[in-house]
Amino acid sequence: MRSVIGKWLLPACVLVLAGCGTPETECRDGVKEMKKRTSTLVGFDQPDDVKRALEEVNIAETQLATGNYEGCLESLGEARTFLRKSQRTNVQ
């Protein structure tokens, strides 16, 4: 019985931990994803929501560099919110 539990317990724990990213990893991946998403949005005549989203991505990148991962994740959330707002405005 003990060998069966040991046989399955370690791989199960590894799978659970692999699914849980650290704040640093989430921040790094989020910045990379948002930089890719916003790479075509750079320009002077963008709507305010797009400008705010770009600012938040830049802030998140700075926070990543300084190790402020929680702040980075908050800024990424704000950037996503502003992008969603800009898309709703474009549809209307």
C-alpha positions as CSV (number, residue, x, y, z in Angstrom):
1,M,0.0,0.0,0.0
2,R,2.7,2.4,0.9
3,S,4.6,2.0,-2.4
4,V,1.4,2.6,-4.3
5,I,0.8,5.9,-2.5
6,G,4.5,6.9,-2.9
7,K,4.3,6.0,-6.6
8,W,1.4,8.3,-7.3
9,L,1.9,11.0,-4.7
10,L,5.1,12.5,-6.0
11,P,4.0,12.8,-9.6
12,A,0.6,14.3,-8.5
13,C,2.4,16.9,-6.4
14,V,4.7,17.7,-9.3
15,L,1.7,18.2,-11.6
16,V,0.0,20.5,-9.1
17,L,3.1,22.6,-8.6
18,A,3.7,22.8,-12.3
19,G,0.3,24.3,-12.8
20,C,0.9,27.0,-10.2
21,G,3.2,29.6,-11.5
22,T,5.1,31.9,-9.2
23,P,4.2,35.6,-9.2
24,E,7.5,36.2,-11.1
25,T,6.7,33.7,-13.8
26,E,3.1,35.0,-14.1
27,C,4.5,38.6,-14.4
28,R,7.2,37.7,-16.9
29,D,4.8,35.7,-19.1
30,G,2.1,38.4,-18.7
31,V,4.5,41.2,-19.8
32,K,5.6,39.1,-22.8
33,E,2.0,38.4,-23.8
34,M,0.9,42.0,-23.4
35,K,3.9,43.4,-25.3
36,K,3.0,41.1,-28.1
37,R,-0.7,42.1,-28.0
38,T,0.1,45.8,-28.0
39,S,3.1,45.9,-30.4
40,T,0.9,47.1,-33.2
41,L,-0.9,49.8,-31.1
42,V,2.0,52.2,-30.8
43,G,1.3,55.7,-32.2
44,F,0.4,59.2,-31.3
45,D,-3.2,59.2,-32.3
46,Q,-4.4,56.3,-30.2
47,P,-7.6,56.5,-28.1
48,D,-7.0,57.3,-24.4
49,D,-7.8,53.7,-23.3
50,V,-5.1,52.3,-25.6
51,K,-2.6,54.9,-24.4
52,R,-3.4,54.0,-20.8
53,A,-3.0,50.3,-21.6
54,L,0.4,50.9,-23.1
55,E,1.5,52.9,-20.0
56,E,0.4,50.1,-17.7
57,V,2.4,47.6,-19.8
58,N,5.4,49.8,-19.4
59,I,4.8,50.1,-15.7
60,A,4.5,46.3,-15.4
61,E,7.7,45.8,-17.3
62,T,9.5,48.2,-14.9
63,Q,7.9,46.4,-11.9
64,L,9.2,43.1,-13.3
65,A,12.7,44.5,-13.5
66,T,12.6,45.7,-9.9
67,G,11.1,42.6,-8.5
68,N,7.7,44.1,-7.7
69,Y,5.7,41.1,-9.0
70,E,2.5,41.8,-7.3
71,G,2.5,45.4,-8.6
72,C,3.4,44.0,-12.0
73,L,0.3,41.7,-12.0
74,E,-1.9,44.5,-10.9
75,S,-0.6,46.7,-13.8
76,L,-1.1,43.9,-16.3
77,G,-4.7,43.6,-15.0
78,E,-5.2,47.3,-15.5
79,A,-3.7,47.1,-19.0
80,R,-6.1,44.3,-20.0
81,T,-9.0,46.3,-18.6
82,F,-8.1,49.4,-20.7
83,L,-7.7,47.2,-23.8
84,R,-11.1,45.7,-23.3
85,K,-12.6,49.1,-22.9
86,S,-11.0,50.3,-26.1
87,Q,-12.3,47.3,-28.0
88,R,-15.9,48.0,-26.8
89,T,-15.5,51.6,-27.9
90,N,-14.3,50.6,-31.3
91,V,-17.3,48.3,-31.8
92,Q,-19.9,50.9,-30.9
